[in-house]
Amino acid sequence: MYIGQAGIRKNGEGVLFRVVEHLKDEFYFTEAVMFTTSDNSWGPTEISYLENKFTNLAIRTGRYTVKNGNEPNPGNVTEEKEAELEVYIEQFKLMLGILGYKIFVPLVKTPEPVEEDREDRELMLTLTRKITRSHKVIEACCKQTDEGFVVLAGSQIEETDADSIPDTIKKLRARCRQNNEIKDGVLTKNYLFKSPSYAASFILGMTTNGKTDWKTADGVSLKTREERTYK
């Protein structure tokens, strides 16, 4: 994803013209969302502030690769103007979510105190496995969320690929190493997978059954837990 800004130019062109310009660049995109004011009340300082905030929010969330080459200048807004712009930021985040874009939605929730009578919907799981081909013991953690299985940053990743590894997983692992998202055998960012087996295969570098690999804190496998739930 790319986050940018545009003001009215001397030729009268503005945001839409800037989007069309990107079509001539190497940067490829399929969808664009534009936020504008009805009265052009924001100047370069306000727009730069918003661009900086949105870019940093997207980077921290970590759902997408942010293509911005440099960190945008935050500008020099007053405290009063900053408070006003923060309200707009929350509104924009809400609107993006309604439109189905989870650009600023964290993959996992920020840990909060859990009441004793309320079950946490995000299930923490661990995986421990000794790899025969490398003789290493791999340990990883993930959270099962409403969206799938999020392998957490800090998890160990087996660096060698087995012959049986799915091609999609092999390419993802290679891309992560190239982007330093796997560094010295450790994952440096959260990664979302739709199935427990793909999450486990990504970690172990081979085809595997994630429902037996992933276990709860008390050592119960996902497979056993699901069987107990549906009995």
C-alpha positions as CSV (number, residue, x, y, z in Angstrom):
1,M,0.0,0.0,0.0
2,Y,1.0,3.6,-0.5
3,I,-0.2,6.7,1.4
4,G,0.2,10.1,-0.3
5,Q,-1.1,13.6,-0.4
6,A,-2.1,16.1,-3.0
7,G,-3.1,19.7,-3.0
8,I,-4.6,21.9,-5.8
9,R,-2.0,22.8,-8.4
10,K,-1.6,25.9,-10.5
11,N,-3.3,24.0,-13.4
12,G,-6.3,23.3,-11.1
13,E,-5.6,19.6,-10.9
14,G,-5.7,17.9,-7.5
15,V,-6.1,14.5,-5.8
16,L,-7.6,12.6,-8.7
17,F,-4.8,13.8,-11.1
18,R,-2.2,12.6,-8.6
19,V,-3.8,9.1,-8.5
20,V,-3.8,9.0,-12.3
21,E,-0.1,10.0,-12.3
22,H,0.6,6.9,-10.2
23,L,-0.8,4.8,-13.0
24,K,2.3,5.8,-15.0
25,D,4.7,4.7,-12.2
26,E,6.0,1.2,-11.6
27,F,3.9,1.2,-8.4
28,Y,0.9,-1.0,-9.1
29,F,-2.4,-0.7,-7.3
30,T,-5.9,-2.1,-7.7
31,E,-7.9,0.2,-5.5
32,A,-7.7,3.8,-4.2
33,V,-9.4,5.5,-1.3
34,M,-9.4,9.4,-1.2
35,F,-10.3,11.7,1.7
36,T,-10.9,15.3,0.8
37,T,-12.4,18.4,2.4
38,S,-15.4,20.1,1.0
39,D,-13.9,23.6,1.4
40,N,-10.2,23.1,0.9
41,S,-9.7,24.2,4.6
42,W,-6.5,22.1,5.1
43,G,-3.2,23.6,4.1
44,P,0.1,21.8,3.4
45,T,0.9,21.6,7.2
46,E,-2.3,19.8,8.1
47,I,-2.1,17.4,5.1
48,S,1.5,16.6,5.9
49,Y,0.5,15.9,9.5
50,L,-2.2,13.5,8.4
51,E,0.1,11.8,5.9
52,N,2.7,11.2,8.6
53,K,0.2,9.8,11.1
54,F,-1.5,7.4,8.6
55,T,1.9,6.2,7.3
56,N,3.2,5.4,10.8
57,L,-0.1,3.8,11.8
58,A,0.0,1.5,8.8
59,I,3.7,0.5,9.5
60,R,2.9,-0.2,13.2
61,T,-0.2,-2.3,12.3
62,G,2.0,-4.4,9.9
63,R,-0.8,-5.8,7.7
64,Y,0.6,-4.5,4.5
65,T,4.0,-3.5,3.0
66,V,4.0,0.3,3.0
67,K,5.6,1.5,-0.2
68,N,6.4,5.1,1.0
69,G,10.1,5.6,0.4
70,N,10.6,8.2,3.1
71,E,8.8,9.0,6.3
72,P,6.5,12.0,5.6
73,N,7.2,15.2,7.4
74,P,4.8,15.6,10.4
75,G,4.6,19.4,9.9
76,N,4.4,21.9,12.7
77,V,0.8,22.1,13.8
78,T,-0.5,23.8,17.0
79,E,-1.8,21.7,19.9
80,E,-5.3,22.9,19.1
81,K,-5.0,21.9,15.4
82,E,-3.5,18.5,16.4
83,A,-6.4,17.7,18.6
84,E,-8.8,18.6,15.7
85,L,-6.9,16.4,13.2
86,E,-6.8,13.5,15.6
87,V,-10.6,13.5,15.6
88,Y,-10.6,13.3,11.8
89,I,-8.0,10.4,12.0
90,E,-10.4,8.4,14.2
91,Q,-13.2,9.1,11.8
92,F,-11.2,8.1,8.8
93,K,-10.1,4.8,10.5
94,L,-13.8,4.1,11.2
95,M,-14.8,4.8,7.6
96,L,-12.0,2.6,6.2
97,G,-13.2,-0.2,8.5
98,I,-16.8,0.1,7.3
99,L,-15.5,0.0,3.7
100,G,-13.7,-3.3,4.5
101,Y,-10.1,-2.0,4.6
102,K,-8.3,-3.2,7.7
103,I,-5.2,-1.1,7.1
104,F,-5.1,0.2,10.7
105,V,-6.7,-2.7,12.5
106,P,-4.0,-4.7,14.5
107,L,-3.7,-8.4,13.7
108,V,-3.9,-9.1,17.5
109,K,-5.5,-7.1,20.2
110,T,-3.5,-5.2,22.8
111,P,-3.4,-7.3,26.0
112,E,-6.0,-6.1,28.5
113,P,-7.1,-7.3,31.9
114,V,-9.6,-10.1,31.3
115,E,-12.6,-10.5,33.7
116,E,-12.8,-13.9,35.3
117,D,-16.3,-14.5,33.8
118,R,-15.4,-13.4,30.3
119,E,-13.6,-15.7,27.9
120,D,-10.9,-14.1,25.7
121,R,-11.8,-14.6,22.1
122,E,-8.1,-14.7,21.1
123,L,-6.6,-18.1,21.9
124,M,-2.9,-18.2,22.5
125,L,-1.2,-21.3,21.0
126,T,2.4,-22.6,21.0
127,L,4.3,-25.0,18.8
128,T,7.5,-26.9,19.7
129,R,9.1,-29.3,17.3
130,K,12.5,-30.8,16.7
131,I,13.5,-30.6,13.0
132,T,15.3,-33.8,11.9
133,R,17.1,-32.1,8.9
134,S,18.6,-29.3,10.9
135,H,18.6,-30.9,14.4
136,K,17.1,-27.7,15.8
137,V,14.2,-27.3,18.3
138,I,11.8,-24.7,16.9
139,E,9.5,-22.8,19.3
140,A,6.7,-20.5,18.0
141,C,3.6,-18.7,19.2
142,C,0.4,-17.7,17.5
143,K,-3.0,-16.3,18.4
144,Q,-6.2,-17.7,17.0
145,T,-8.4,-14.7,16.2
146,D,-11.6,-14.1,14.3
147,E,-9.6,-13.7,11.1
148,G,-7.4,-16.8,11.4
149,F,-4.1,-17.7,12.9
150,V,-1.5,-14.9,13.6
151,V,2.0,-16.2,14.0
152,L,3.6,-13.7,16.4
153,A,6.9,-11.8,16.0
154,G,9.7,-13.4,18.0
155,S,8.7,-16.9,16.9
156,Q,11.5,-19.2,15.7
157,I,11.5,-20.1,12.1
158,E,13.2,-23.2,10.6
159,E,15.5,-21.8,8.0
160,T,15.8,-24.9,5.7
161,D,13.0,-26.0,3.4
162,A,11.8,-29.6,3.1
163,D,11.1,-31.1,-0.3
164,S,7.4,-31.4,0.6
165,I,6.9,-27.7,1.4
166,P,3.9,-26.1,-0.5
167,D,5.1,-23.7,-3.2
168,T,3.1,-20.8,-1.8
169,I,4.7,-21.2,1.6
170,K,8.2,-21.6,0.1
171,K,7.8,-18.3,-1.8
172,L,6.4,-16.5,1.3
173,R,9.4,-17.7,3.4
174,A,11.8,-16.5,0.7
175,R,10.2,-13.1,0.5
176,C,10.2,-12.7,4.3
177,R,13.9,-13.5,4.4
178,Q,14.6,-11.0,1.6
179,N,12.7,-8.3,3.4
180,N,14.4,-9.1,6.8
181,E,11.0,-10.2,8.2
182,I,12.8,-13.4,9.1
183,K,16.2,-12.6,10.6
184,D,18.6,-15.1,12.1
185,G,15.8,-17.6,12.2
186,V,13.4,-15.4,14.1
187,L,10.2,-13.8,12.7
188,T,10.3,-10.0,13.1
189,K,6.6,-9.2,12.5
190,N,3.2,-10.7,13.0
191,Y,1.8,-12.8,10.1
192,L,-1.8,-13.8,9.5
193,F,-2.7,-17.2,8.0
194,K,-6.2,-18.6,7.3
195,S,-5.5,-22.1,8.5
196,P,-3.4,-23.6,11.4
197,S,-1.6,-25.9,8.9
198,Y,-0.4,-23.1,6.7
199,A,0.8,-21.2,9.9
200,A,2.7,-24.3,11.1
201,S,4.1,-25.1,7.6
202,F,5.4,-21.5,7.3
203,I,7.3,-22.0,10.6
204,L,8.6,-25.5,10.0
205,G,9.3,-25.2,6.3
206,M,7.4,-28.4,5.5
207,T,3.9,-29.8,5.0
208,T,2.4,-30.5,8.4
209,N,-0.9,-30.8,10.3
210,G,-1.4,-27.6,12.2
211,K,-4.3,-28.9,14.2
212,T,-2.0,-31.4,16.0
213,D,1.1,-29.0,16.0
214,W,-0.5,-26.1,17.8
215,K,-1.3,-26.5,21.5
216,T,-2.9,-24.5,24.2
217,A,-1.1,-23.5,27.4
218,D,-2.2,-26.7,29.1
219,G,-0.9,-28.9,26.3
220,V,-4.2,-29.6,24.5
221,S,-3.9,-29.7,20.7
222,L,-6.3,-27.8,18.5
223,K,-7.7,-31.0,17.1
224,T,-8.5,-32.3,20.6
225,R,-9.9,-29.0,21.7
226,E,-12.3,-28.8,18.7
227,E,-13.4,-32.4,19.3
228,R,-14.3,-31.5,22.9
229,T,-16.1,-28.4,21.8
230,Y,-18.3,-30.1,19.2
231,K,-19.2,-33.2,21.3
